[in-house]
Each structure stands twice: as structure tokens, then as C-alpha cells.
């Protein structure tokens, strides 16, 4: 009886920690800035400032990801290339299937909320993104004073 209770408790704890894939899908649209990449458990690359941000737009069952370069006026310069995205829920997990004329791959969405997006690629690397906040020169100048 104790074993059964332990198994049920473990299952409950395990299932509570997992985000609902359809809820995660609702948070993916928008502008994302890379924060860090976990290469292995004890190896992390931290990004202080990145020249480019990712713009992800999903509607219905398709979308795209594009690299943008923000400027200080609040506008963006865009690259010509876009990766097509198809979100797919498999085994109660959310995956983003990407395609370009040159390659196809998928990433698992480990977490997606208002402020953070965490993706795991096919090599096991985990990418941590934070919601992009535009740089305001006025705010920067006010902080200096």
C-alpha cells in the first residue's frame, strides 16, 4: 500500500511540473532575445548583448521565425531569410518543426510564458530566451543623471 501511495505521489509531482503544451503555444508569439545557452549540465554560454533578436509569429497551425536587428529609434532592420514553423504537440510535449530551403529540424519547447522561452534543440542544447525589451535612449540618459 505504501508503494502505491508513493507511486501516485510521484506521478502527481511529476505531472504538476510540466507545462500544458497548448498554454505554452499561446506565449510563443513575439520578440525574443537570447539570454544564455546550456551546452551541457555544467557548461553555459551567457550572452550579454546580442545584435539580433528573434521574431516569432504563429497563427493557426503555421508561422515563421525571423532575425531582426533593433535600432535606437525602436524600429527593426530585418533579414531576408525566414524559417517556416509548424507547431506540433506530440506525446503531451510541444515541438516547433522548422524548415528552410536548406534544412529541416525541430526543437522542443520546455517552457513558454510571458517572460521566458526555453527551447531544446536536436543536439540537446537548451536555449533560454527572455522577452525583448526595447532600448530607450531617454531612459538610459535619465538613469545617468
MILO-872235 format. One record per residue (C-alpha): residue number from 1; residue in one letter; chain; x, y, z. Coordinates in nm, 3 decimals, padded with zeros to 5 digits. Each point is the difference from the previous one (the first is absolute). Example, Ala and Ser with C-alpha at 12.3 -4.5 7.8 and 13.67 -1.06 7.14 Angstrom:
// residues 2
<rec><num>1</num><residu>A</residu><chaine>A</chaine><east>01.230</east><north>-00.450</north><up>00.780</up></rec>
<rec><num>2</num><residu>S</residu><chaine>A</chaine><east>00.137</east><north>00.344</north><up>-00.066</up></rec>
// end
This chain:
// residues 145
<rec><num>1</num><residu>X</residu><chaine>A</chaine><east>00.000</east><north>00.000</north><up>00.000</up></rec>
<rec><num>2</num><residu>X</residu><chaine>A</chaine><east>00.287</east><north>00.237</north><up>00.084</up></rec>
<rec><num>3</num><residu>X</residu><chaine>A</chaine><east>00.157</east><north>-00.068</north><up>-00.340</up></rec>
<rec><num>4</num><residu>X</residu><chaine>A</chaine><east>-00.325</east><north>00.085</north><up>-00.177</up></rec>
<rec><num>5</num><residu>X</residu><chaine>A</chaine><east>-00.033</east><north>00.329</north><up>00.190</up></rec>
<rec><num>6</num><residu>X</residu><chaine>A</chaine><east>00.363</east><north>00.084</north><up>-00.077</up></rec>
<rec><num>7</num><residu>X</residu><chaine>A</chaine><east>-00.052</east><north>-00.068</north><up>-00.372</up></rec>
<rec><num>8</num><residu>X</residu><chaine>A</chaine><east>-00.317</east><north>00.210</north><up>-00.009</up></rec>
<rec><num>9</num><residu>X</residu><chaine>A</chaine><east>00.171</east><north>00.287</north><up>00.186</up></rec>
<rec><num>10</num><residu>X</residu><chaine>A</chaine><east>00.299</east><north>-00.017</north><up>-00.236</up></rec>
<rec><num>11</num><residu>X</residu><chaine>A</chaine><east>-00.224</east><north>00.003</north><up>-00.306</up></rec>
<rec><num>12</num><residu>X</residu><chaine>A</chaine><east>-00.192</east><north>00.298</north><up>00.138</up></rec>
<rec><num>13</num><residu>X</residu><chaine>A</chaine><east>00.319</east><north>00.198</north><up>00.067</up></rec>
<rec><num>14</num><residu>X</residu><chaine>A</chaine><east>00.142</east><north>-00.086</north><up>-00.341</up></rec>
<rec><num>15</num><residu>X</residu><chaine>A</chaine><east>-00.315</east><north>00.098</north><up>-00.187</up></rec>
<rec><num>16</num><residu>X</residu><chaine>A</chaine><east>-00.038</east><north>00.329</north><up>00.189</up></rec>
<rec><num>17</num><residu>X</residu><chaine>A</chaine><east>00.341</east><north>00.122</north><up>-00.113</up></rec>
<rec><num>18</num><residu>X</residu><chaine>A</chaine><east>-00.079</east><north>-00.033</north><up>-00.369</up></rec>
<rec><num>19</num><residu>X</residu><chaine>A</chaine><east>-00.153</east><north>00.288</north><up>-00.193</up></rec>
<rec><num>20</num><residu>X</residu><chaine>A</chaine><east>-00.311</east><north>-00.064</north><up>-00.208</up></rec>
<rec><num>21</num><residu>X</residu><chaine>A</chaine><east>00.119</east><north>00.008</north><up>-00.365</up></rec>
<rec><num>22</num><residu>X</residu><chaine>A</chaine><east>-00.304</east><north>00.195</north><up>-00.122</up></rec>
<rec><num>23</num><residu>X</residu><chaine>A</chaine><east>00.062</east><north>00.265</north><up>00.269</up></rec>
<rec><num>24</num><residu>X</residu><chaine>A</chaine><east>00.367</east><north>00.023</north><up>-00.100</up></rec>
<rec><num>25</num><residu>X</residu><chaine>A</chaine><east>-00.103</east><north>00.048</north><up>-00.362</up></rec>
<rec><num>26</num><residu>X</residu><chaine>A</chaine><east>-00.196</east><north>00.314</north><up>00.093</up></rec>
<rec><num>27</num><residu>X</residu><chaine>A</chaine><east>00.316</east><north>00.168</north><up>00.134</up></rec>
<rec><num>28</num><residu>X</residu><chaine>A</chaine><east>00.240</east><north>-00.059</north><up>-00.288</up></rec>
<rec><num>29</num><residu>X</residu><chaine>A</chaine><east>-00.095</east><north>00.290</north><up>-00.228</up></rec>
<rec><num>30</num><residu>X</residu><chaine>A</chaine><east>00.214</east><north>00.309</north><up>00.031</up></rec>
<rec><num>31</num><residu>X</residu><chaine>A</chaine><east>00.352</east><north>00.135</north><up>00.024</up></rec>
<rec><num>32</num><residu>X</residu><chaine>A</chaine><east>00.260</east><north>-00.211</north><up>00.181</up></rec>
<rec><num>33</num><residu>X</residu><chaine>A</chaine><east>00.358</east><north>00.076</north><up>00.103</up></rec>
<rec><num>34</num><residu>X</residu><chaine>A</chaine><east>00.243</east><north>-00.281</north><up>00.076</up></rec>
<rec><num>35</num><residu>X</residu><chaine>A</chaine><east>00.123</east><north>00.002</north><up>00.360</up></rec>
<rec><num>36</num><residu>X</residu><chaine>A</chaine><east>00.212</east><north>-00.314</north><up>00.028</up></rec>
<rec><num>37</num><residu>X</residu><chaine>A</chaine><east>00.055</east><north>-00.348</north><up>-00.139</up></rec>
<rec><num>38</num><residu>X</residu><chaine>A</chaine><east>00.059</east><north>-00.311</north><up>00.209</up></rec>
<rec><num>39</num><residu>X</residu><chaine>A</chaine><east>00.238</east><north>-00.214</north><up>-00.207</up></rec>
<rec><num>40</num><residu>X</residu><chaine>A</chaine><east>00.029</east><north>-00.268</north><up>00.269</up></rec>
<rec><num>41</num><residu>X</residu><chaine>A</chaine><east>-00.107</east><north>-00.014</north><up>00.364</up></rec>
<rec><num>42</num><residu>X</residu><chaine>A</chaine><east>00.315</east><north>00.182</north><up>00.113</up></rec>
<rec><num>43</num><residu>X</residu><chaine>A</chaine><east>00.069</east><north>00.208</north><up>-00.313</up></rec>
<rec><num>44</num><residu>X</residu><chaine>A</chaine><east>-00.195</east><north>00.321</north><up>-00.063</up></rec>
<rec><num>45</num><residu>X</residu><chaine>A</chaine><east>00.060</east><north>00.280</north><up>-00.249</up></rec>
<rec><num>46</num><residu>X</residu><chaine>A</chaine><east>-00.139</east><north>00.333</north><up>00.124</up></rec>
<rec><num>47</num><residu>X</residu><chaine>A</chaine><east>-00.090</east><north>00.272</north><up>-00.250</up></rec>
<rec><num>48</num><residu>X</residu><chaine>A</chaine><east>00.033</east><north>00.355</north><up>00.127</up></rec>
<rec><num>49</num><residu>X</residu><chaine>A</chaine><east>-00.124</east><north>00.183</north><up>-00.307</up></rec>
<rec><num>50</num><residu>X</residu><chaine>A</chaine><east>-00.105</east><north>-00.146</north><up>-00.331</up></rec>
<rec><num>51</num><residu>X</residu><chaine>A</chaine><east>-00.025</east><north>00.206</north><up>-00.315</up></rec>
<rec><num>52</num><residu>X</residu><chaine>A</chaine><east>-00.295</east><north>-00.205</north><up>-00.122</up></rec>
<rec><num>53</num><residu>X</residu><chaine>A</chaine><east>-00.328</east><north>-00.111</north><up>00.152</up></rec>
<rec><num>54</num><residu>X</residu><chaine>A</chaine><east>-00.242</east><north>-00.268</north><up>-00.115</up></rec>
<rec><num>55</num><residu>X</residu><chaine>A</chaine><east>-00.351</east><north>00.089</north><up>-00.109</up></rec>
<rec><num>56</num><residu>X</residu><chaine>A</chaine><east>-00.241</east><north>-00.293</north><up>00.011</up></rec>
<rec><num>57</num><residu>X</residu><chaine>A</chaine><east>-00.347</east><north>00.020</north><up>-00.152</up></rec>
<rec><num>58</num><residu>X</residu><chaine>A</chaine><east>-00.238</east><north>-00.296</north><up>00.018</up></rec>
<rec><num>59</num><residu>X</residu><chaine>A</chaine><east>-00.358</east><north>00.003</north><up>-00.119</up></rec>
<rec><num>60</num><residu>X</residu><chaine>A</chaine><east>-00.221</east><north>-00.304</north><up>-00.035</up></rec>
<rec><num>61</num><residu>X</residu><chaine>A</chaine><east>00.235</east><north>-00.289</north><up>-00.065</up></rec>
<rec><num>62</num><residu>X</residu><chaine>A</chaine><east>00.294</east><north>00.175</north><up>-00.172</up></rec>
<rec><num>63</num><residu>X</residu><chaine>A</chaine><east>00.231</east><north>00.294</north><up>00.042</up></rec>
<rec><num>64</num><residu>X</residu><chaine>A</chaine><east>00.354</east><north>00.127</north><up>-00.036</up></rec>
<rec><num>65</num><residu>X</residu><chaine>A</chaine><east>00.311</east><north>00.111</north><up>00.191</up></rec>
<rec><num>66</num><residu>X</residu><chaine>A</chaine><east>00.205</east><north>00.290</north><up>-00.126</up></rec>
<rec><num>67</num><residu>X</residu><chaine>A</chaine><east>00.316</east><north>00.175</north><up>00.122</up></rec>
<rec><num>68</num><residu>X</residu><chaine>A</chaine><east>-00.040</east><north>00.371</north><up>00.064</up></rec>
<rec><num>69</num><residu>X</residu><chaine>A</chaine><east>00.254</east><north>00.269</north><up>00.083</up></rec>
<rec><num>70</num><residu>X</residu><chaine>A</chaine><east>-00.148</east><north>00.268</north><up>00.227</up></rec>
<rec><num>71</num><residu>X</residu><chaine>A</chaine><east>00.118</east><north>00.359</north><up>-00.019</up></rec>
<rec><num>72</num><residu>X</residu><chaine>A</chaine><east>-00.020</east><north>00.279</north><up>00.257</up></rec>
<rec><num>73</num><residu>X</residu><chaine>A</chaine><east>-00.308</east><north>00.155</north><up>-00.161</up></rec>
<rec><num>74</num><residu>X</residu><chaine>A</chaine><east>-00.206</east><north>-00.309</north><up>00.087</up></rec>
<rec><num>75</num><residu>X</residu><chaine>A</chaine><east>-00.011</east><north>-00.128</north><up>-00.358</up></rec>
<rec><num>76</num><residu>X</residu><chaine>A</chaine><east>00.145</east><north>-00.321</north><up>-00.139</up></rec>
<rec><num>77</num><residu>X</residu><chaine>A</chaine><east>00.215</east><north>-00.095</north><up>-00.294</up></rec>
<rec><num>78</num><residu>X</residu><chaine>A</chaine><east>-00.096</east><north>-00.343</north><up>-00.122</up></rec>
<rec><num>79</num><residu>X</residu><chaine>A</chaine><east>00.188</east><north>-00.279</north><up>-00.168</up></rec>
<rec><num>80</num><residu>X</residu><chaine>A</chaine><east>-00.134</east><north>-00.143</north><up>-00.325</up></rec>
<rec><num>81</num><residu>X</residu><chaine>A</chaine><east>-00.013</east><north>-00.354</north><up>00.134</up></rec>
<rec><num>82</num><residu>X</residu><chaine>A</chaine><east>-00.283</east><north>-00.146</north><up>00.204</up></rec>
<rec><num>83</num><residu>X</residu><chaine>A</chaine><east>-00.035</east><north>-00.348</north><up>00.142</up></rec>
<rec><num>84</num><residu>X</residu><chaine>A</chaine><east>-00.342</east><north>-00.158</north><up>-00.043</up></rec>
<rec><num>85</num><residu>X</residu><chaine>A</chaine><east>-00.142</east><north>-00.141</north><up>00.325</up></rec>
<rec><num>86</num><residu>X</residu><chaine>A</chaine><east>-00.267</east><north>-00.259</north><up>00.061</up></rec>
<rec><num>87</num><residu>X</residu><chaine>A</chaine><east>-00.088</east><north>-00.056</north><up>00.367</up></rec>
<rec><num>88</num><residu>X</residu><chaine>A</chaine><east>-00.081</east><north>-00.364</north><up>00.080</up></rec>
<rec><num>89</num><residu>X</residu><chaine>A</chaine><east>-00.110</east><north>-00.159</north><up>00.327</up></rec>
<rec><num>90</num><residu>X</residu><chaine>A</chaine><east>00.144</east><north>-00.353</north><up>00.030</up></rec>
<rec><num>91</num><residu>X</residu><chaine>A</chaine><east>-00.020</east><north>-00.218</north><up>00.314</up></rec>
<rec><num>92</num><residu>X</residu><chaine>A</chaine><east>-00.127</east><north>00.297</north><up>00.203</up></rec>
<rec><num>93</num><residu>X</residu><chaine>A</chaine><east>00.303</east><north>00.211</north><up>-00.101</up></rec>
<rec><num>94</num><residu>X</residu><chaine>A</chaine><east>00.014</east><north>00.303</north><up>-00.229</up></rec>
<rec><num>95</num><residu>X</residu><chaine>A</chaine><east>00.246</east><north>-00.007</north><up>-00.288</up></rec>
<rec><num>96</num><residu>X</residu><chaine>A</chaine><east>00.078</east><north>00.268</north><up>-00.257</up></rec>
<rec><num>97</num><residu>X</residu><chaine>A</chaine><east>00.077</east><north>-00.156</north><up>-00.339</up></rec>
<rec><num>98</num><residu>X</residu><chaine>A</chaine><east>00.215</east><north>00.236</north><up>-00.208</up></rec>
<rec><num>99</num><residu>X</residu><chaine>A</chaine><east>00.075</east><north>-00.005</north><up>-00.371</up></rec>
<rec><num>100</num><residu>X</residu><chaine>A</chaine><east>00.209</east><north>00.204</north><up>-00.239</up></rec>
<rec><num>101</num><residu>X</residu><chaine>A</chaine><east>00.098</east><north>-00.078</north><up>-00.359</up></rec>
<rec><num>102</num><residu>X</residu><chaine>A</chaine><east>00.320</east><north>-00.154</north><up>00.144</up></rec>
<rec><num>103</num><residu>X</residu><chaine>A</chaine><east>-00.102</east><north>-00.193</north><up>00.313</up></rec>
<rec><num>104</num><residu>X</residu><chaine>A</chaine><east>-00.276</east><north>-00.131</north><up>00.225</up></rec>
<rec><num>105</num><residu>X</residu><chaine>A</chaine><east>00.015</east><north>-00.048</north><up>00.378</up></rec>
<rec><num>106</num><residu>X</residu><chaine>A</chaine><east>-00.208</east><north>00.020</north><up>00.313</up></rec>
<rec><num>107</num><residu>X</residu><chaine>A</chaine><east>00.040</east><north>00.145</north><up>00.349</up></rec>
<rec><num>108</num><residu>X</residu><chaine>A</chaine><east>-00.186</east><north>-00.095</north><up>00.314</up></rec>
<rec><num>109</num><residu>X</residu><chaine>A</chaine><east>-00.166</east><north>00.282</north><up>00.192</up></rec>
<rec><num>110</num><residu>X</residu><chaine>A</chaine><east>00.092</east><north>-00.065</north><up>00.363</up></rec>
<rec><num>111</num><residu>X</residu><chaine>A</chaine><east>-00.163</east><north>00.319</north><up>00.131</up></rec>
<rec><num>112</num><residu>X</residu><chaine>A</chaine><east>-00.180</east><north>00.297</north><up>-00.152</up></rec>
<rec><num>113</num><residu>X</residu><chaine>A</chaine><east>-00.154</east><north>00.270</north><up>00.215</up></rec>
<rec><num>114</num><residu>X</residu><chaine>A</chaine><east>-00.039</east><north>00.378</north><up>-00.017</up></rec>
<rec><num>115</num><residu>X</residu><chaine>A</chaine><east>00.368</east><north>00.067</north><up>00.070</up></rec>
<rec><num>116</num><residu>X</residu><chaine>A</chaine><east>00.199</east><north>-00.311</north><up>-00.087</up></rec>
<rec><num>117</num><residu>X</residu><chaine>A</chaine><east>00.031</east><north>-00.250</north><up>-00.285</up></rec>
<rec><num>118</num><residu>X</residu><chaine>A</chaine><east>00.212</east><north>-00.314</north><up>00.043</up></rec>
<rec><num>119</num><residu>X</residu><chaine>A</chaine><east>00.074</east><north>-00.222</north><up>-00.301</up></rec>
<rec><num>120</num><residu>X</residu><chaine>A</chaine><east>00.196</east><north>-00.325</north><up>-00.027</up></rec>
<rec><num>121</num><residu>X</residu><chaine>A</chaine><east>00.156</east><north>-00.073</north><up>-00.338</up></rec>
<rec><num>122</num><residu>X</residu><chaine>A</chaine><east>00.086</east><north>-00.329</north><up>-00.167</up></rec>
<rec><num>123</num><residu>X</residu><chaine>A</chaine><east>00.353</east><north>00.008</north><up>00.148</up></rec>
<rec><num>124</num><residu>X</residu><chaine>A</chaine><east>-00.133</east><north>00.026</north><up>00.356</up></rec>
<rec><num>125</num><residu>X</residu><chaine>A</chaine><east>00.099</east><north>00.366</north><up>00.040</up></rec>
<rec><num>126</num><residu>X</residu><chaine>A</chaine><east>-00.251</east><north>00.204</north><up>00.198</up></rec>
<rec><num>127</num><residu>X</residu><chaine>A</chaine><east>-00.061</east><north>00.358</north><up>-00.113</up></rec>
<rec><num>128</num><residu>X</residu><chaine>A</chaine><east>-00.138</east><north>00.252</north><up>00.250</up></rec>
<rec><num>129</num><residu>X</residu><chaine>A</chaine><east>-00.169</east><north>00.307</north><up>-00.144</up></rec>
<rec><num>130</num><residu>X</residu><chaine>A</chaine><east>-00.150</east><north>00.297</north><up>00.178</up></rec>
<rec><num>131</num><residu>X</residu><chaine>A</chaine><east>-00.269</east><north>00.227</north><up>-00.137</up></rec>
<rec><num>132</num><residu>X</residu><chaine>A</chaine><east>00.166</east><north>00.283</north><up>-00.191</up></rec>
<rec><num>133</num><residu>X</residu><chaine>A</chaine><east>-00.019</east><north>00.342</north><up>00.163</up></rec>
<rec><num>134</num><residu>X</residu><chaine>A</chaine><east>00.085</east><north>00.291</north><up>-00.234</up></rec>
<rec><num>135</num><residu>X</residu><chaine>A</chaine><east>00.297</east><north>00.214</north><up>00.094</up></rec>
<rec><num>136</num><residu>X</residu><chaine>A</chaine><east>-00.110</east><north>00.354</north><up>00.067</up></rec>
<rec><num>137</num><residu>X</residu><chaine>A</chaine><east>00.262</east><north>00.275</north><up>-00.021</up></rec>
<rec><num>138</num><residu>X</residu><chaine>A</chaine><east>-00.223</east><north>00.226</north><up>00.210</up></rec>
<rec><num>139</num><residu>X</residu><chaine>A</chaine><east>-00.010</east><north>-00.255</north><up>00.285</up></rec>
<rec><num>140</num><residu>X</residu><chaine>A</chaine><east>00.376</east><north>-00.052</north><up>-00.028</up></rec>
<rec><num>141</num><residu>X</residu><chaine>A</chaine><east>00.066</east><north>00.375</north><up>00.018</up></rec>
<rec><num>142</num><residu>X</residu><chaine>A</chaine><east>-00.238</east><north>00.042</north><up>00.296</up></rec>
<rec><num>143</num><residu>X</residu><chaine>A</chaine><east>00.187</east><north>-00.271</north><up>00.194</up></rec>
<rec><num>144</num><residu>X</residu><chaine>A</chaine><east>00.331</east><north>00.178</north><up>-00.058</up></rec>
<rec><num>145</num><residu>X</residu><chaine>A</chaine><east>-00.126</east><north>00.323</north><up>00.161</up></rec>
// end
